[in-house]
Amino acid sequence: MKTKNDDLIRQNKVFLWLAIGTLVLLAVPWLLMNFKVPLYDPGSGYEIINWDLTDFIVMGTLIFAISSLFVLAARKFRMSRQRVILASVLLFAFLYLWAELAVGIFTNWGS
């Protein structure tokens, strides 16, 4: 029988898992950058990822903050349908911020 304490979202150790997941996600561009793996860019062909420390800090903060916000808000919702809606809204917010920070896709229409 599942009790309240079994729900991972209700446990505070979930934030440790979020931090570990954030580091694993940030390891992908770091490895691609260090091994100079070219990725295809439709606008200019193949390019090597070139992030600096600020890029890693901003993306790590964004990933950890959005996922932590989901956990904190999901604790208020009991139904899985509400959690799916919340996750969808936060995913959209994450993708919007990511695109805006990366290239200013929504604010540089006339440039």
C-alpha positions as CSV (number, residue, x, y, z in Angstrom):
1,M,0.0,0.0,0.0
2,K,1.4,3.4,-1.0
3,T,1.6,6.0,1.8
4,K,2.1,9.7,1.7
5,N,5.8,9.3,2.3
6,D,6.3,7.0,-0.7
7,D,5.5,9.8,-3.2
8,L,8.9,11.1,-4.4
9,I,7.5,14.6,-5.0
10,R,6.6,14.9,-1.3
11,Q,10.2,14.1,-0.2
12,N,12.8,16.8,0.1
13,K,15.5,14.5,-1.4
14,V,13.9,15.0,-4.8
15,F,15.9,18.3,-5.0
16,L,19.1,16.3,-4.8
17,W,17.9,14.2,-7.7
18,L,17.0,17.4,-9.6
19,A,20.5,18.7,-9.0
20,I,22.1,15.5,-10.2
21,G,19.8,15.4,-13.3
22,T,20.7,19.0,-14.1
23,L,24.4,18.2,-13.9
24,V,23.9,15.1,-16.2
25,L,22.1,17.3,-18.7
26,L,24.8,19.9,-18.6
27,A,27.4,17.2,-19.2
28,V,26.0,16.6,-22.7
29,P,27.1,20.0,-24.2
30,W,30.3,19.9,-22.1
31,L,31.3,16.6,-23.6
32,L,30.3,17.6,-27.1
33,M,32.4,20.8,-26.7
34,N,35.4,19.0,-25.3
35,F,35.5,16.3,-27.9
36,K,34.8,18.9,-30.6
37,V,31.8,17.0,-32.0
38,P,30.2,19.1,-34.9
39,L,26.5,19.5,-34.8
40,Y,24.4,20.6,-37.8
41,D,23.0,24.1,-37.8
42,P,20.6,24.7,-40.7
43,G,21.7,28.3,-41.1
44,S,25.4,27.7,-41.4
45,G,26.2,24.1,-41.7
46,Y,28.2,22.1,-39.1
47,E,29.5,24.0,-36.0
48,I,31.2,23.1,-32.8
49,I,29.4,24.0,-29.5
50,N,31.1,27.0,-27.9
51,W,29.7,27.6,-24.4
52,D,31.5,29.6,-21.7
53,L,30.9,29.4,-18.0
54,T,28.0,31.9,-18.1
55,D,26.1,29.7,-20.5
56,F,26.5,26.7,-18.2
57,I,25.4,28.7,-15.2
58,V,22.4,30.2,-16.9
59,M,21.2,26.9,-18.4
60,G,21.8,25.0,-15.1
61,T,19.8,27.6,-13.2
62,L,17.0,27.5,-15.7
63,I,16.8,23.7,-15.7
64,F,17.0,23.4,-11.9
65,A,14.6,26.3,-11.3
66,I,11.9,25.1,-13.6
67,S,12.1,21.5,-12.3
68,S,12.1,22.7,-8.7
69,L,9.1,24.9,-9.4
70,F,7.3,21.9,-10.8
71,V,8.0,19.9,-7.7
72,L,6.9,22.7,-5.4
73,A,3.7,23.3,-7.3
74,A,2.9,19.6,-7.9
75,R,2.8,19.1,-4.1
76,K,-0.3,21.2,-4.1
77,F,-2.1,19.1,-6.8
78,R,-3.3,15.6,-6.0
79,M,-4.7,14.6,-9.4
80,S,-2.2,13.5,-12.1
81,R,-4.2,15.4,-14.7
82,Q,-3.4,18.6,-12.9
83,R,0.2,17.7,-12.7
84,V,0.3,17.0,-16.5
85,I,-1.2,20.4,-17.2
86,L,1.3,22.0,-14.8
87,A,4.2,20.1,-16.5
88,S,3.0,21.2,-19.9
89,V,2.8,24.9,-18.9
90,L,6.3,24.8,-17.3
91,L,7.8,23.0,-20.3
92,F,6.4,25.7,-22.6
93,A,7.8,28.4,-20.3
94,F,11.2,26.6,-20.3
95,L,11.3,26.2,-24.1
96,Y,10.3,29.9,-24.6
97,L,13.0,31.1,-22.2
98,W,15.6,28.8,-23.8
99,A,14.8,30.0,-27.3
100,E,14.7,33.7,-26.2
101,L,18.0,33.4,-24.3
102,A,19.7,31.5,-27.1
103,V,18.9,33.6,-30.1
104,G,16.2,36.1,-29.2
105,I,13.8,34.3,-31.5
106,F,10.7,36.1,-30.3
107,T,12.0,39.7,-29.8
108,N,14.3,40.1,-32.8
109,W,11.7,39.9,-35.6
110,G,12.7,43.0,-37.4
111,S,16.5,42.8,-36.9
